[in-house]
Amino acid sequence: MAYLTRRRVVTTALVTAAAGVVIPAQAAAATTGRPGPRPLDRAHAHNDYLHPRPLHDALDHGFTSVEADIFLVGGELLVAHEPAGLDPTRTLASLYLDPLLARVMANHGAVHAGHRAPLQLLIDIKNEGAAAYAELDRQLRPYRRILTRFRNGRVHTGAVTPVISGDRAARVPMEAQRTRYAFYDGRLDDLAGPAAASFIPLVSSNWTHSFSWRGAGPFPAAERDRLRTLVETAHRQGRRVRFWATPDAPGPDRDALWTELLAAGVDHLNTDDLAGLETFLRNRVRNGRTGT
C-alpha cells in the first residue's frame, strides 16, 4: 500500500485496492457517483484553487479543465497564487489528486459520471521548475491508473490529463522521459517547432500579447483571421488552444469575445467566473448553438 506523501498523516481513509493508494475519507465523502450537470467541453477554471471548494465547485458547474498553481516548499507541492498565500495543508494531493482519484473510482473510471473524455488538470509551476517537476512526477505515480500517460512513444488516455505550465525549466526533464504522467503546455512559438502533440497537446498564450481587441465594437478582420489561422494550425497538429488574460468582467464585451473564441474553435475558455461561463455556454445550447 502506497501512502501518497511522506509528510501527510491520514487518520481515516478509504483504501482502494484497484489503485493501490489511500484516499483520505474527506475526499471519498465528496463523491456520490451520481450524474452531475452536462460537462462543458470548453470550460476552463483559471485559478481554480481560489474558489471556496477547489475542484468541486468547478466540477459542479460542469467544467472539464481546472488550473492549480504550485510551489515547491520543503519537498511538498503547495497550492497558492503567490508565496504570501502558502498554507502547508493546501497541497496538490489534498486539493486535487486525492479527490480526483476518489471521484474516478466512484464514477467507474470517469471524472464526470457518464462522460469518458478526460479532465485536464493544468498545473502551473511557480518556482524551482526542474525540481518541482521531479517532485510532481514522484507524486503523480501512485495515481497513474487514472492518469493519461506517455509510454514508449504512445499516449494512453486516462480519466485525468495533467498538463504542466509555468516555469519553463520543467521542459528539459520532461522531454527526456520515456514514461510520463504529464504533458507540456506550449506557447504559440511551438506551433512552428518540432515537438509533437504527444508532448505538447495544449498551446496557451496571453491574449493581450497577440490581440488588441477586448470585446468592444467589431473584431478587427485582420485579428479575426490571425486567430482562426492560429487555431487551425494547432488543430492540424493535434493540439488544443487556450488564451489567458481575456476580459473576465461580466458584460457584453466578455460575451462578444467568448463568442468569437468559440467561433474560431478555441478549445478552452479561461475564466474565474464559474457561474458566468456556465450560463453563457448553456444558453448557447438552449439557443441551438454549438461549441459548449
SULKAKA-V190110 format. One record per residue. N is the residue number from 0. PHI is phi in whole degrees, -180 to 180 (* if undefined). Layout:
n = [N & N]
phi = [PHI & PHI]
This chain:
n = [0 & 1 & 2 & 3 & 4 & 5 & 6 & 7 & 8 & 9 & 10 & 11 & 12 & 13 & 14 & 15 & 16 & 17 & 18 & 19 & 20 & 21 & 22 & 23 & 24 & 25 & 26 & 27 & 28 & 29 & 30 & 31 & 32 & 33 & 34 & 35 & 36 & 37 & 38 & 39 & 40 & 41 & 42 & 43 & 44 & 45 & 46 & 47 & 48 & 49 & 50 & 51 & 52 & 53 & 54 & 55 & 56 & 57 & 58 & 59 & 60 & 61 & 62 & 63 & 64 & 65 & 66 & 67 & 68 & 69 & 70 & 71 & 72 & 73 & 74 & 75 & 76 & 77 & 78 & 79 & 80 & 81 & 82 & 83 & 84 & 85 & 86 & 87 & 88 & 89 & 90 & 91 & 92 & 93 & 94 & 95 & 96 & 97 & 98 & 99 & 100 & 101 & 102 & 103 & 104 & 105 & 106 & 107 & 108 & 109 & 110 & 111 & 112 & 113 & 114 & 115 & 116 & 117 & 118 & 119 & 120 & 121 & 122 & 123 & 124 & 125 & 126 & 127 & 128 & 129 & 130 & 131 & 132 & 133 & 134 & 135 & 136 & 137 & 138 & 139 & 140 & 141 & 142 & 143 & 144 & 145 & 146 & 147 & 148 & 149 & 150 & 151 & 152 & 153 & 154 & 155 & 156 & 157 & 158 & 159 & 160 & 161 & 162 & 163 & 164 & 165 & 166 & 167 & 168 & 169 & 170 & 171 & 172 & 173 & 174 & 175 & 176 & 177 & 178 & 179 & 180 & 181 & 182 & 183 & 184 & 185 & 186 & 187 & 188 & 189 & 190 & 191 & 192 & 193 & 194 & 195 & 196 & 197 & 198 & 199 & 200 & 201 & 202 & 203 & 204 & 205 & 206 & 207 & 208 & 209 & 210 & 211 & 212 & 213 & 214 & 215 & 216 & 217 & 218 & 219 & 220 & 221 & 222 & 223 & 224 & 225 & 226 & 227 & 228 & 229 & 230 & 231 & 232 & 233 & 234 & 235 & 236 & 237 & 238 & 239 & 240 & 241 & 242 & 243 & 244 & 245 & 246 & 247 & 248 & 249 & 250 & 251 & 252 & 253 & 254 & 255 & 256 & 257 & 258 & 259 & 260 & 261 & 262 & 263 & 264 & 265 & 266 & 267 & 268 & 269 & 270 & 271 & 272 & 273 & 274 & 275 & 276 & 277 & 278 & 279 & 280 & 281 & 282 & 283 & 284 & 285 & 286 & 287 & 288 & 289 & 290 & 291]
phi = [* & -105 & -79 & -84 & -141 & -75 & -103 & -90 & -105 & -108 & -87 & -128 & -148 & -104 & -91 & -115 & -65 & -63 & -93 & 74 & -134 & -107 & -103 & -55 & -59 & -65 & -71 & -65 & -68 & -80 & -104 & -123 & 78 & -91 & -61 & -103 & -66 & -58 & -63 & -107 & -63 & -99 & -91 & -119 & -89 & -72 & 48 & -56 & -67 & -84 & -77 & -56 & -124 & -52 & 70 & -66 & -61 & -63 & -66 & -66 & -90 & 88 & -70 & -118 & -150 & -134 & -124 & -129 & -89 & -128 & -121 & -87 & -135 & 58 & 84 & -115 & -101 & -101 & -99 & -168 & -83 & -153 & -56 & -63 & -96 & -66 & -140 & -62 & -86 & -100 & -97 & -60 & -65 & -72 & -86 & -129 & -68 & -63 & -65 & -67 & -60 & -62 & -68 & -64 & -64 & -67 & -98 & 57 & 104 & -133 & -74 & -95 & -55 & 80 & -120 & -83 & -63 & -71 & -81 & -89 & -108 & -86 & -111 & -97 & -79 & -98 & -154 & 49 & -46 & -68 & -68 & -64 & -67 & -60 & -69 & -62 & -59 & -63 & -75 & -73 & -58 & -64 & -100 & -60 & -67 & -106 & -101 & -66 & -139 & -111 & -143 & 50 & 88 & -126 & -100 & -115 & -79 & -118 & -74 & -132 & -114 & -73 & -129 & -98 & -124 & 86 & -53 & -70 & -68 & -72 & -65 & -60 & -66 & -67 & -64 & -80 & -83 & -85 & -127 & -133 & -114 & -153 & -129 & -114 & -90 & -83 & -123 & -57 & -60 & -71 & -66 & -106 & -100 & -86 & -65 & -81 & -64 & -69 & -105 & -117 & -84 & -129 & -121 & -119 & -154 & -73 & -55 & -71 & -81 & -119 & -137 & -91 & -72 & -119 & 104 & -89 & 74 & -71 & -75 & -54 & -57 & -65 & -72 & -61 & -63 & -62 & -60 & -68 & -65 & -61 & -67 & -61 & -62 & -61 & -67 & -61 & -87 & 80 & -111 & -102 & -127 & -141 & -119 & -107 & 63 & -84 & -56 & -129 & -80 & -55 & 149 & -66 & -65 & -63 & -63 & -65 & -69 & -59 & -62 & -69 & -63 & -65 & -62 & -81 & 91 & -59 & -83 & -132 & -91 & -94 & -153 & -98 & -98 & -61 & -65 & -64 & -71 & -59 & -60 & -58 & -71 & -71 & -63 & -65 & -65 & -64 & -89 & 79 & -99 & -109 & 89 & -96]
